[in-house]
Amino acid sequence: MTELKQPQSGRGSVLMGDFASPVGAPAQIVASAQVVEKILDRVLTRWRSEVPDDGKKRWAKERQAAQRSVVEIERRAEVAERLGDSAPTVSAGAFHPWVWESARSLWQSAHYREAVRAASVKINAELQNKLSRRDISETDLFKQALSEDAPQPGKPRLRLTADDGSKSAKSARRGVAAFAEGCYAAIRNPASHEVLDEMEEQVALEQLAAFSVLARWVDTSTVDTG
């Protein structure tokens, strides 16, 4: 539908220049783009910023991204084999929804540091909502939520899946609290409080993965109000 076709000269006139337009009907192209762009976002996460456009509003950018995506899908295994790297890959789109949905738009515009920060803010907000607490946040929130102390009025506790009160369960709680402190102290705080250069995509992906792990623990936990 986005293949370009040059109009025919006629009635004694000759068209000089590039007047080509897509062969498909505009409504059909727009409808297809609604689905195709979701595929492009998954296969070529940076297509919006890296694939060039012709500036003539005739879907050239989307067409080239689609062509690249087809080749990427068809030959991904071959390229990995010939380059000698058959290691498993991590898909940001498979991260916990709290993480990827909050980071997606920033990630696609190559604002990786802000994407990670947005994910951290989302997890904090979801835990606040889950516990109905707005008086504390981030590290302190996780510490109190995962405390071994009994719940108190206005201070419910977060209990991980299959928490039976055993030593192993208590150890897991301490581990998650420590993990959360590391995420916010070593990842979120520098991204929010320091003037830093943009981080590498791979580094940001690993940091998003850390927050995805944390998000799943929060999402699958239950609230103990006593």
N, C-alpha and C positions, 0 to 999 in steps of 0.2 A: 504493500500500500504506500510505502514511502519512497518507492523508486521514482526518480525524477524523469519527466517527459517534457521535451521542448515542444511548444505549440507550433503548428504548421503555418508556414507563410501562405498567404492567399490574397485573392482579389487585387493582384498587382502590387502587394506590399511584401517586403522582405524584412523579417525580424533580425536585427543585429544585436548580439549580446546574449546574456543568460537570462531567459524568461521561463526556465523549466519549473515545473511544480509537481507535487506528488500525484501519482495516478489514482490513489484512493480518495474516497470522499472524506472531507474533514471530520464529519461526525464518526465515521468508522475508525479513523486513525485515533481520534481522542478516546474512543471507547476501548480500543485495543491497548493504548498507552497506559490506561489505568492498571492493567494486569502486567504488561511487559515491563514497566518501570519497577515493579516489585521484584521481578526476576533479575533485572539488571542490578538492583540494589544488593541482591544476595550474591550474584556471581562476580560483578565488578563493583566493589563497594565505593570506589572513588571515581566512577564514570562521570558524575556530574561536574567534577572539577578538572579532570584530566583529559577527557575526550573533547577534541575541538569541535566548534560549531561554525557554520558558514555565515552566521549572522543574518540570514534571510528568512528566518521563521518558517522553515519548511522541513523540520524534523531530521535534519542532517545529523545532528549530534546523537539523537536516539537511534537512528538507523545504523550509524557506525558502531555504537555501543552494543546494539543487538547482534551485529555481525561478529564483533569480537567475542561476545558471550557465547555464541554458538560454537566458535572454534575452541574457546576455553573449556566448555563442557565436553565437547567431542574428543579433545586431545589432552585433557588434563592428566590422565593416567600415563599416557605415552611420554609426556614431557617430564613427569616426575621420575619415571623409570630411566629415561635417558640421561637425566641430570644426576642420577644416583641418589635421589632422596625419596624414599617411600615411607617416610615417617608420617604418622597421623597428623591431620590438620585440625585447627580449632576454628569453628564458625561462630562469629559474634552473634549471628542471627539465632543461634541455638542457646545463647545465654539466657538466664532468667529474664522474663519480660520486664521486670522493674529496671533491670540494668540496660538492656539493649534499647527498649523503647524510649527511655530517657536520654540515651546517648546517641541514638541513630542520626538525627539531623545534624548534630555537631560533628559527628564522625564523618558523615558524607561530605562535609565541607572542609575536612582535614583539620578541624579544631580538636585534636586528640586529647589534649590536657583538659579542656573544658568538658569534653564528653565524659571523661573519667569522673570529674568533679560532679557533674550532673547525676551520674549514677549513684554516687555516694550520698548526695542530698536526697534522692528518691528513697533509698533504703532507710535512711534516718526517718524520713517522713512516714514511711509505711510502718515502722516499728512504733513510732509515736501514736499513730492511729490505732494500731493493734492493742496497745496498752492504755490508750486514752490518756496519754501524758504529753503535755507540752511544756512542762516546767524544766525539763532537762533534755539533753540531746547527745547524740554520738557516743563517745567513749563512756561517759558517765551513765548514759541511758542503758547501754549494754551491760555495764557492770551491775547496776541495780536490778535490771531485768533478769539477769542470770545468777543473782546472788543465791547462796544457800539458805539465807534467812527466810523465814515464813512470810507469806504475803501480808501486807498491811493495808489499811484503808487508803486508797489512792496510790498504792504501790504494788500492783500485781507483779507476778513473776512470769518469766518466759520459760517454758519447759520443752526441751527438745523431744523429737519423736522417740517413743519407747523409753522415756525417762521413768525409771522405776525406783528412783531414789538410791540406787546402788552406788558403790564406789566408782564404777565405770561411768555411770550417768553423771555423777558429780564432777569427775575428771573431764568429761566431754563439755560440761557447762563452762568449766574454767578455761578449757581450750578455746571455745568459741568466743568467750569474753576477751581473751588475750589476742585472738585472731582479729576481732573487731577493733581492738585498740591499735594493733599494728596497721590495719587498713586506714584508719582515720589519722593516726599520728604520722605515718610514713608515706602515705599516698595522698589522702585528701587534703591535709593541712598544707603541704608544700604547694599543691596545685592552686590553693585558694589565697595564700598569704604572701607568696613570693613572686617576684617578677622574673619569670624564667622563659627560656626559649621553648619553642614547640618541641614536644618529645617525639621520639621515633614511633612509628605506627606499631611496631612489634612490641615495644615496651608498654605502650598504652593498652594493647590487646591483652597482655599478660595481667595488667592491673585491673582491667575490666573483668577478667576471668576470676580474679581474687574476690571482687565484689559480687560476682555472680554466685560464688560458693556461699558467701555470707548471706545473700538474699534468699537462697534456698533454705538455709537453716531457719531464718526468720519466718519465711512463708509457711513452712511445714510444722512449725512449733505451735504449741497450745498455750493458752493464757491461764495461769493459776491465780484466782482471786481469793483463795482460802476458803 
